[in-house]
Amino acid sequence: MPKLDAARAPVKAGSIYPAPYDARMAGRSSIRLGQAGGLTQFGVNLVTLEPGARSSLRHWHVAEDEFVMVTEGVLVLLDDEGAHPMGPGDCAAFPAGDGNGHCLENRGDAVARFLVVGGRAARETVTYSDVDLKLDIENGRAAFTRKDGRPYEREENDG
């Protein structure tokens, strides 16, 4: 049956970021709705951000479109143009290849949620705007590097 039981969908907490960036994602979890429905061409996740939590490091995608819609609470969209408050029903779209780094942050005192829909390209590069980090994904395998392509190795000033 196509109707999903969100309570039975896989939940992912935390991040795949290397240290020290992984610790910055405390208070973030996502219900993998697209995975629960067997979708393979795009992802659909309902993300929960506890007070003070962020969705990700500010980033942008080379090959994948991304769309978000706030479903509960108040969030702040952080992008190259500044901070933009968003409430239930507010949406934002990030076309592939647009270098406007973005993320969502919960600056309030209550839980907030948003739906995110994004492509699943066989090959993708994600650039992180505020740190020297890049992610290359090919056929489901993720590899972090420095922006110049050097392998990522934590340095003291990365924290």
PyMOL commands that set and color helices and strands:
alter all, ss='L'
color gray80, all
select helices_A, chain A and resi 6-8+21-25+33-36+156-158
alter helices_A, ss='H'
color red, helices_A
select strands_A, chain A and resi 11-13+28-32+42-49+59-61+66-72+75-79+82-86+91-94+103-105+112-119+123-128+134-138+141-145
alter strands_A, ss='S'
color yellow, strands_A
deselect
rebuild
show_as cartoon
